[in-house]
Amino acid sequence: MRLTLRTLLAYLDDVLEPAETKLIGEKIQESAVAGKLVSLIKLVVRQRRLKAPSVSGPNVGIDPNIVSQYLDSTLPPEQVVDVEKVLLTSDELLAEVASCHQVLALVMGRPMEISEASRDRLYALGPVDQTDRLHVDVPRSPNGSEVIAAAVNGRDAVASQPKPAAEIPDYLRQSTWSQRVVPASIVALLVLICLGLLVSDTGFLTGISAAKRELTKTDRDSGQKQPVADKQPNADAKVDDKAIKPDQMVAATTSSDLPPSPSIPADKPVVDPGIDPAPPADAPPKPMPPADAPADAVAAAARAKPAGVVDVPANAAAGKEPTPILNAVPVQYISNDGVVLRFDDSQQHWFLLPRRSAIAPNEALIVLEPFEAVLDIDRGGISATVLGDTAIRVLPPDRATSAGIDIRRGRLILKSSRKDASQSPVISIMVGNDTWRLELLSPDTVCTVEVAPRDPVNYEKALGPNWYVGVLRVLAGNVKWTGADGQSQQVAAESALEIVPQVAEGIRPLPVSSSFTPEWTDAQKRKQSPLRRFSALFEKQFELDQPIEMTLLALIKDSNAKIVELTVHGLALIDAYQAMVQALAECSFEEGRFAARDGLRTWLAREGDRGPVLKDILEQHYPTAEAGAVYSMLWGFRPEDATNRAVSLELVSWLRSNHVEIRELAYYWIVHLSGRKWEFRATDVNIRRESAVRKIEAHIASAGALVKPTEKEAK
């Protein structure tokens, strides 16, 4: 049996014979492509926000009749290949076909259930009298012979009694000649009348000629050095260059200085030649000159451009891609190895970032563990080493900084690469809704920025703006850290500064002396990390043009525990919460289940409306009661819950669950709340687990809870 999409659907819906099922299962295990395709089918079927495929119009994918023949295995073999090619290029079509096949397998695989009441009622009707039967004339052929029913499934079906003719709906009836020709003729007549009116109008032809002359004039003037709008409206008027302030004279970077950007937005408005483009969104409006200002000063101020804006060439009006108007400092990915992911807005998927490629502003990046990536910012001004398990976004420049990094989570090492001490590189650091400005004051400055998400501890209460903890460490040199309010503070070498959300007035942490240096800042120790041994094997799993979600889903059931752990960490970074629930419920290794537990808790605490979504997904993998237990333990417990007897007994009861991941979650919280370890292992045999559970129950009986409550709490 061939391994096709049709056989994969039959294998997933369990409609094959046992021998065929075993054969297809072995082929799926041998083929990595088949494994990824199985994961893709499961992903698109469960994805709720997929649009329904079009069944009519120019965007229709496949004729529904052809799809029905494909599902019924009656389509000619030469057309099956074409149909499967179309299905694999569209998530909507693939999800629709897979769902239809699943429904058909359920309906056709179960016997028809007829209630006793319906059976008795049909038998009670008895035979139908001949006079009460509906009589339909049988159509005759030209020679007068009766039409014989066609063979069905290779067997002749000759009806002894004529059957009533089926009524065809109006929308399926073939339209007559007049119904097809008359509307088309009316439309063609209206088009001819409109064309005749346009041609007969002399003003229309005159306007075309004037437009041609204007275009010719524009092309002739485009070779001039200054745009038309920069010329003085009056030849006698002169502009005093001293009236323009020095900070308004910004040397704009031309497009030839910028590296080729892989994702320049294509929907930027085309700027008419000679007209200054709009300033950046964060640039404040220019102050209006006083009423008694001289005319030449007013004209000079009107022509002055805000920082970071350049003139657009005249050929932009010809429909070409406009030159980027921001003075964007290039960010270059210069690593020669590793796995870095970028998010494609057009396809809404994560893909592998090619090495040594330029990174556009607002592009989201993820560095998977145990890899790292080196980014060159401001043409060697700053070298940023992005460590594994980090998610960032490259920020566009503003009036104060040349570039920036939005850190969702992870660790960065920033080094000043500029030898000129008079030019201190400045970048913006953004975490959540908070933005700071970081200036590396000396050429030898080395600093680190670490951001870690908090874990939830209150049931169904999101963390809000305080969802993270962060720290800035200066290992060498010194930096200046400036908040959104403009207040700055210097941090010297061997000092650390806590990064806190700027949600309350007066909260301003001060730098503290700290000689502590994390091990991850040492490149040699990073190379000796235990997970680094699996980096080459993990890197081989990724393809440049393959969506990362498919690759990671296929690796959840890998035979290597460390590969599974790295895979689930990657799913957490891309917020693939459905896949993390699947990993929690189906993963064979505790490393993968623990990573799924931590990833789901981090994802759940960020926003308050994610709870109902997670609850619905959990109920697809567990019964209602057990789904509620997993949901409660993912939200977590407060320290005072350790003295609550009811909570303690509920956690102990979950240690007897039939699901190993539920037992692991319960034991995790028992250890966390009680502050001690017990002789319990979730993967032990039932007898050993039960012995450990009874010891914990005996402790609760004697102490009153996991932690003995105080007299005030006992009251």
N, C-alpha and C positions, 0 to 999 in steps of 0.2 A: 504494500500500500504506500502510495506516494505521500510525502509530507507537504501538504498544501494548506492554505488557509481554511478550506472547506473541511479537511480532516482534523485540523486543530479545533475548529468549532465543535465538530462532532465529539472529539476527545474531551473537551472542557464540559460539554453538556451530558457526557456519559451515555451516549447512544450507540457506541461501537460494541462489537463482540469482545469478550474477555481477551482473546488472543490478539485481536487488532489493537485493543487498548494497551496491552503490554508492549506491542511493537512500536506504537506511536510514542509511548512514554520513554522507551529507550532512545528513540531518535531525537526526542526533545532534549534529553540529557546530553546527548552527543553534540548537538548543534547549539551554539551560543545564539545564533540569529533566531532560531525557533524559540529558545527560552525568552529572549527579549520580546518577541512577538506575542507570546502568551501573556507576559506581564503587561504589554501595551493593551491587549484586549481586556484584561481585568481592570486596567486603569480607566479606559474610556467608558466602559459600561457603568462604573461606579461614579464617574464624574457627573455632577449634577448640573453644572452650568453650561453644558454643551448645547448649542443650538440645534434645532431639528433640521435635517437636510431639506432642501427645496425639492418639491415634486413637480414643479412647472416653471416655465420661464427660462431665461438664458443661463441661469446658474444651476440648473438641475444636473445632478451628478450621474445617476444611472436611472434608466427607465424602470419603474417599479415592477413591470411585468418580467423584465430580465432578471431582477433580483429574486422574484418569486421562483423563476425557473432555476436560478442558481441554488437557492435554498432547498429546492425539491430534487436537486441532482438530475435535472432534465435538460440542462443547458449543454450545447455541443462543446466538446473539449477545447476547440480552438478559441471559443469565447470565454471560457473560464479564466484563462490567463489574463485576458484584458480586463475582466471584471475585478479580479483580485488586485491588479495594479492600481486601479482607481480607488479601491477600498483602502489600500495601504497609504494613499496620499491624503486621506481625509479622515480626521478623528470622528467627525459627525457621522459619515457614512459607515465607518467601521463599527461604531457603537450601535447604530440602528440595525445593521445586519446581524451583529452578534446577539443583540437583545431579541430580535425576531426569531433567530434560531433557538435561543434559550426557551422562549415561550412555546414555540412549536414542539420542542423536545418534551416539555412538561405536559402539553395537551395530548400529544400523540402517544406518549409513553404510559399514560394512565388509562385504565378501562373506564368506559362510560358508566357513570353512576345514575341509576334510575330509581327513584323512590317507589316504595310499594304502592302508595296512593296513585301515582301516575300509571303504574303498570296495571293496577286493578281497573282504573278508569278506561284505559285503552281496550282491555279485554271486554269490558262491559259494553262497549259500543257495538261489538259484533260486526258481522259482514255488512258492507255497504250495498244497498240495492242498486241494480243496474240503471234504473231510471234516475237515481240521484247523482250518478257520476257525471263529471264534466266531460262533455264531448268536444273534441278538437279535431278539425279536419287535418288529415295527414297530407303534407305537401306532395305533389306529384311531379315527377320528372317529365321532360318534353315527350318522351316516348310512352308515358302513362304508368311506368313502373313505380312502386313505392320506394321511398328512400330508406335504406337499411342503416341502422345505427353503427357508428364506427367502432372498431375494436378498442377496448380499454385495458391497458396494461397487458397487452398480448392475448386477451381472451375476448371472443365475440360476445357482445351483449345485445341480444335481440329481444326487444320488449314485446310481450304478448299483447299488451294493450297500448294504444297510442297515448303518449304523454302530452300534457298541455305545453304549449309554446311559452318559453320564458319571456317575460316582459323586459325589454331593454330600456334602461334609463335614458332620458332625453340627452344628457351630457355625453353619452356614449354613442348615440345615433350618428350616422354619417350625414353631414350637412349636404343639402342639395346644391346644385350649380349656382342657382340664384343667390343662395345665402352666402356663398363664398365670394362671388364676383362683385355683387352690388356694393358691399361695404368698401372693398378695395378700390372700386371705380370712384366712389365718392371721395375717398381720401386723396386719390391721385388728382381728381379735378380740383380739390381745394389747394393742393400744392401748386398746380399749374397757375391758378388764379393769383396766388401770392407772388409767385415769380414774375408773372406779368405785371403786377402792380409795382414791384420793385424796379423792374427794367424800365418801365414807362416813366418813372420818377427821375427827372434830371438831377435833382439834388443828391440822389443816391450815388450816381456815377461821379458827380463833382466831389463828393466826400471821399470816394475811393482814391481819386487822383490826388487830393490834398494830403491824404494819409501817406501815399507813396512818397510825395515830396518831403513830408516831415521826417519819414524814416531815412531817406537819403541824406537829409541835412544832419540828422543825429549821428549817422555813421561817419559823416565827414568830420563832425566836431569831436568824436570820441578819441581821436588821436591827439587832441590838445592836452596840455599838461594839467590845466585847472578845469574842474567841472564848470558848467554854465552857471550854476547857482552861486558859485563863489565870486563871480564878477560883480563889480559895483553897479547898483542900479543907476547911478549917475556918474558919468565919466569925470566930472569935476570934483566929486567927493573923494576925500582921502581918509584912510583909517590910520589912527595912531596906534602902532604896535604896543606902546607902553600901556594902553588902556586894558590890554588882556593880561590877566593875572598869570604868574608863572605856573601855578598848579594846574592851569587849564591847558598848558602846552604839553601834550602827552605824545610821546613818540609811538605811533601805532605800529603794530607788527603787521607786515604785509603777508599775504597768503603764501608767498614763496618761502617764508621762514617756517611755516608750520609743517609738521610731518603729515603724511596722508592719513586722514582719519577714517576708520572703517565704518563709522555710523554717523554721518552728518545728516541731520534731519532734512527730509525732502520737502516738508510742508512749510518752509519759511517763506514769507511773503517776498515777492520780487520788488525791490526798491527802484523807483524810477530814477534814471540818471540825473545827477545834479541836485538831488534832494537828500539831505542828511538823514540817515536812518535814526529810528527812535533810540534813546539811551537805554542802558540796562535797567531792569526792573527795580534794582536796589539803589539806583543813583538818585539822590535827592534833587528836587527841582532847583534850577538856577535862580538866584535871587534877581528880582526885577530891579533895573537901574532906577535911581531917583528921577523925579519928574524934571529936575533942572539939569540933568546930565547932558553933555554935548551930544550932538547927533552922531559924530564919528564913534564915540564910546558905545552908544547904543547899538550901532551897526556891528562893531567888533564883538560885543557880548552876544549878539544874536548869532554870529557865525562860529563862536567858540563851541567846541564839541566836548562832551564829558569824557572822562578818562575811559580808555578801553574801546573807543569807537573809531572806526576807520571809514574812509570813503568807499562807496561801492562803485566798481567800474561800470562804464556805460553799457557794456555788453550784457549786463544783467537784464536789461529790458527786452532782450531778444529771446527770452524764454529759457536762458541757461541757468544753471544752479548758482544762486547768489553767493558771494564771498561771505564767510562768517564775519559778523560785525563786531564780535567781542574779541578783545585782545587776550585770547585764551592761551595760557601757558601749556605747552604740550606735556602730557604724561605718557611715558613709554614703559612698556613691560619688557624688561631686558634680561629676564632669566633664560637659561638654556635648558632647564629641566623643570619638572613639577607639573601639577595639575591646577590650573586656574579656570574658573567658570565665569562666563559673562551671560547676562540676561538679554535675550533678543526681544525687544518690545513688539516687533511685527509678528513674530511667531508665538510669543508668550511662552517661551521655553528657555531653559538654561542650556548653553552649549560650551564646548571647550574653547578657550581663548588661544589663538595661535601665538606661539612664542615670538618675542621681539616685535610686538605689534603696538600701534598707538592706541591710546584709550581716550575716548571722547568724553566730554563733560556729561555729568548725570548718568554715567554708565555704572551699573551695579556689578560688583566682582565678588567672588567667593574663592578662597584658597582652602582646599581640602587638607585635612590632616592625613599624613605627616609631612606634607610638602610645604614649601615657602616660596614666595615670589618677591622679586626686587623691582621696585618702580623708580624710574628716574623722573623727578619733578623739576620743572623750570630749567631744563637743559643742563643738568648737573648741579643745580643749586641745592637740592635736597635728594638724598637717597633714602627711600623708605623700604624696609624689609618687612613684608607682611607674612606673619607666621601662619601655620596651619590652624584650622578651625576658626577662621576669621571671615567676616562678611562686612564689606565696605561699599561705599559709593563715592566716585570721584566728583567733587563739587566744581562748578564753574567759578571763574574769578569774580571778584567784586572790586569795589573802589579801594579796599585796604589790603587785600591779599591777592596773590597771583594764582593760587589754586587752593583746593581744600579736600578734606577726606571726611566723609560721614561714616562713623563707626557704629555698626549695629551690634557687633560683639567681636571679641578677639584681641590680638596683641600686635603692636607695631613697634619697630625700632627705627627712629629717625636720626639721620646723620647729616650734618652740614658739609656739603662738598665744595662750597665756594671758598677760594683761597683769599679773595679780597675781603679784608675785615671791615671795610667801609660799607659793604653791601650785605646786609643781614637778610636772609630769606625769611619770608613770612607766609604761613599757610593758615587756613581756618580749619578748626577741628569741631565737628558737629556730632552730638550724641542725642538721639531723640529730637526734641524741640529746642535744645540748647546749643548755642554756637559760641566758640571761643576763638581767639586769635593767638597763634603760637609763633613767636619770633626767636630764631636761633641766633643769639647775639655774637657768638664767637665762631671762627672757622672750624674749631675742633669739637663742636658741641655734639654730644650723643645723648639722646633722651628716648624714653619709651612711653607709650600710652597703652593702657590695658583697660578694657571695658568688659564686664561680666554681667549677664542678666541675673536678677534676683529670682528666687524660687517663691511660689505662692504658699501662704500658710493659712489663709482664711478661705472658708468654703464660698465659692462663687463670688469672690471679690478680687477684681483685677488690681494690679499694682499702680496703675496710672502713671503720672510723670516720674515717680520714684522707682521705675522698673529696673534700674541698673545701678551698679557700683563701679567706680573707675579711679584710677590713680595715674598721675604723671610722675615719672622718675627721671632725674637728670643724672646721668652717669659721668659726664665730662662736660666742661664748658659751663655755660649758663644760658637761660632762656627767659623770655618775658611772656607772661600768661595774662591775656586781657579778656575780660568778660564782655557780655553784650552791653553792659552799662558804661563801658569805657574805662573802668577802673582796672589797672594793671598791677601786677606784682612780679618781682624777679625771683627766679628759683635757681640757686647756685648748684654746683656739683655736689654729689652725694646728698641730695635732698629729694624729698618727695612731697607731692601736693595731691590731696584728695580731690577728685572730680565729683561734684555733687550737682543734682538738678537745680537750676536757678528758678525755683518756684516760690520761694519765700524771701522776703527782704531781710537783709542783715546776716544771711548765711554766707560767710566768706571764709572758707578754710585757709589756714596759713601754712606755708611750707614748713616741714619739719626735717631735721637732720636725720638722714638715714643712709647708712653704709650698706644696707642690704641690697644685694644684686641677685635677681632671680636667675635660676639656672638656664632658663630659655633665652637669656641674653648672650650666652656663650655659644658660638657657632659649633665648636668642637663637641660640646655636650649634646647639642641638638642632633648631631650626626650619630651619636651613640644611643639615641633613644630606642627603646625596644620596638616601637612601631615602625622605625625607619627600615627595618629588615624586610618589611612587606611593601615598601614603596614601589619597587620595580614591578612586582606582581600586580599591585593595585593599579598602577598607571597603565598597564597593558589592556585593561578592561575598557578604556575610553576611546571613542572614535571622534574625529573632528566634526563630522556633520551629523552626529547622532544625538538626539535630545538626551540630556543627562538623566532625566527621570526614568526613561526606559532602562538605561544601563544599571542604575541603582536598584530598581525594582527587581531586575533579574539576579542581582547579587545578594539579595536578602537571604536566599536559600543556598548560598555557597557553602562548600564543605570546609572552608577555612574560617575558624572563629574570629581571627583578627581582621580578615577581609570583611566579614559581616559587621563587625564593630565599626570599622572605618566607613562602611556603607551607610549605616544608620546615622552616624554623625553627619555625613553629607546630606541625608534626608532632612535632618533637623536644621541644617544651615539654609536649605532652600524652602523651609516651611512646608514640607510635604506631609501634612498631618495625617492624611488618609493612609499613606504608605507607612508612617510610623505606627499607627494603630495595627496595621497588618503585621508589621515586624514584631510588635509586642505580643500579638496573639499567635503567630505562626513560627517565629524564629526558634531554631533548635539550640542556640547557644545563649547562655546567660549574659555574655558580653553585649550581644545585640539587643537583648531585652532591657538591660540596664540603660543602654544608650537611648532606646526608644522611650523609656520612662522619663529620663531627664529631658529629652527633646520635647516631649509632649507637655511637661510641666512648664518649661520655658515658653513655649508657644501659647499655652493656655492663659498665662498670667499677663500677657501684653495688652489684651483688649478684653473688655467685659462681655462682648457679644459672642465670644467663641465657645462658651460653655454649651449652649444648646446644639451647636454644630457638632461638637465632640461627642455629646451624648447620643445623637442619632447614629453616628458612625460606630460607636461602641456597641449599640444594640444590633448592628449588623453582624457582629462577631460573637456576642455573648447573649445568653438569656437576660431578661430584664433585670432580675435581682443581681446577677453577677456584673452586669454592665454598670449598675448603680454603685456597686462596691468599687470597681475600678475608677469610676468617675470621682467618687469621694476621695480616694487615696491619691489621685493625681492632683487634686486641689491642695491636699496636705492638711496638717493639723498644727495647732498652736502649742507652745510649751505647757500651758495650763491644762490642755487636754490629757496630759499624762496622769493627772490626779483625778480624772473622771472615771469612775468605775464602769459606766455604761460604754464609754468609748474604748476602754481597755478590753472589756469582754468581747466587744464587736470585732476588734482587731484580732484577738485570739481565735474567734470563730472563723475568720477568713483564712487562718493557717490550715484549716481542714478542707479547703477548696480543692476541686479536682483539677483546676488549672494551675500550672506551676507558676505562671506570671502573677497570679493573684496571691499565691502564697509568698512569693518574693516581695511583692509590694507590702503586704501586711508585716512581714518580718522586718523590712526596711524601716517602717514607722515604729515598730516596737523597740528596735534598737535605738532609733533616733530620739524617741520620747523618754525611754527609761535610762539611757546613757550607759547601758551595759549590753554585752553580747551573751546569747544563750546557745545552748547545744542544739541548735536547729539548723537544718539545711533543707531548702525547698525541694531539692532533687533527690533526697534520700528516699529509701523505701518507706512504706506506710508505717511500719512498726516503729522505726526510729523516730519518725516525725511525731507520731502520737505520744511517745514517751517524753519528747521535749515539750510538746504542747501542754501536757499535764503538769510539768514543772512550772511553766509560766502561769497556769491557772492556779496552782497552789500558792505561788507568790502573790497573785492578785487577791486571793482569799485571805491571806494573812496581812497584807499591807493595805488592802482596800482598793488598790489600783496599781498601775504600773509603777507609779511613784507615790509613796505614802503621803496623803494630803495633810496639810497642817491643821491645827485645831480650828483656825478660822475657816478654812475651806471645808472641813468636816461638818461644821455647823451650817 
